[in-house]
Amino acid sequence: MAAAPVWSVDPRTGNPREQVAVEATAEEVDRAVRASHAVRASLADRTLRAAFLRAAADLLTGAGEHVIEAADAETALGPARLTGELARTAAQLRAFAEVVDEGSFLDIHIDHEDATRTPPWPDLRRYKIPLGVVAVYAASNFPLAFSVPGGDTASALAAGCPVVVKAHPDHPATSELCASLLRRAAAQVGLPEDVLILVHGFEAGVQLIEHPLVAAAGFTGSVRGGRALFDAAAARPVPIPFHGELGSLNPVVVTEAAAAERGEQIGAGLAGSMTMGAGQFCTKPGFVLAPAGERGERLLKSLTDAVSDTEAAVLLDHRMRDAFVAGVRERAELPGVEAPVTPGAGGDHTVSAGFLTVPAHLLAAPGPHDALLEECFGPVTVVARYDSEDEITAVLSRLPGNLTATLQIATDDADAPGLLAALTPLAGRVLVNGWPTGVAVAPAQHHGGPYPATTSTSTSVGATAVERWLRPVTYQTTPEALLPPELREDNPLDLPRRVNGRRA
């Protein structure tokens, strides 16, 4: 049987652009993983790893015009958005190079022998080592920052793990271009190109998670697809860590005082956040609790005006467009639901932004309105109008895990402490008087959350994302000559460490 072709498709028309690859066969996936596994020792040199990440950033930036052109042709995200995403991707690669240089990610602990303790301490030296080959499943909505050169790839390489990327079918040409640039960067600094390998195809993705030499996986995508891979990772004869980002509603709570103090500002800010990138950000605020009656009317009017001015947009592919149109229609037909600005089809290839409103009490217990508590990918949000704080608490108790939760408060808002405490268990990042779209690549960042936001407690953005691809190992009473350089007494690599419980 001939290998299935992989086509680059224009989402603005639905027409194929060009064939860019073929789907990998089982034999080709096996060869890719084995080739990746064979070069893992080459990444042991931290200096080379850091140089590789910086070279990759430089090459991506240098080829920026071609990368942005390819990505726009396949995603319709637009040059302005993609220019920013490319800059973020390059900065992320350089940030992980700094993580590698600095060395804290190794988490070195040395406890000297101490016979006076009860029980006595032997000499113990602990640090973290790379897991091995990492499978990365690229995201549709960020063809750069969460795809081939994105955070999962960058953090895995920083940890010293070679990577096999399963390209997303929505941007195969962009994936091929970025993979070629990263492989060229590897060769440029003296590493084997196979520290990064790209494969295409749905079946290839399944075979990748099942391959015995794959040691961990990172995924960004749908709950359905991510859960299937997560289950497969757990069902292997030797289960492996699966760090999946699956879905998020990203709730927002607007207090009565906030609505009274700055309702127009909140409405405009919500409109900008929920329509950003045609509502295709994983952190889009998809559910809002706002006051009922006159207390929330200024917010709703401002939101109506701003969303009404939003132009029709192209989604990443026609499958997503059809799912969006069907999803908002299903939700709008529920009893008690109104559409001040009707979301849906904007044309044969576009969608129109909108939002729905519903009395919050209809969501306080399981029932036909539960679909309103599920993510709808695209430019829509649900505004639930509450009459009391008890209604807020009841609805929040029914929400799934999220990447973010946002609280909009007023100056000296008496409701703020209780609501902040109620939101904190729901999300990995809690915002006050901000909007969740926009994830800074910073050491303190956490991009993750309770299931189904993610399948682990880790972050996929920021310096600590590297921890996903490492495991600790301790050497006990080991002669100095046998210790890895990172654990030797004289600290020849000048790495940060804790000795006998104190920072050295």
Secondary structure, 3 states (H helix, E strand, C coil): CCCCEEEEEECCCCEEEEEEEECCCHHHHHHHHHHHHHCHHHHHCHHHHHHHHHHHHHHHHHCHHHHHHHHHHHHCCCHHHHHHHHHHHHHHHHHHHHHHHHCHHHCEEEECCECCCCCCECCEEEEEEECCEEEEECCCCCCCCCCCCCHHHHHHHHHCCCEEEECCCCCHHHHHHHHHHHHHHHHHHCCCHHHEEEECCHHHHHHHHHCCCEEEEEEECCHHHHHHHHHHHHHCCCCCCEEEECCCCCEEEECHHHHHHHHHHHHHHHHHHHHHHHHCCCCCCCEEEEECCHHHHHHHHHHHHHHHCCCCECCCCHHHHHHHHHHHHHHHCCCCCEEEECCEECCCCCEECEEEEEEHHHHCCCCHHHHHHCCCCCCEEEEEEECCHHHHHHHHCCCCCEEEEEEECCCCCCCHHHHHHHHHHHEEEEEECCCCCCCCCCCCCCCCCCCCCECCCCCCCCHHHHHHHEEEEEEECCCHHHCCHHHCCCCCCCCCEEECCEEC
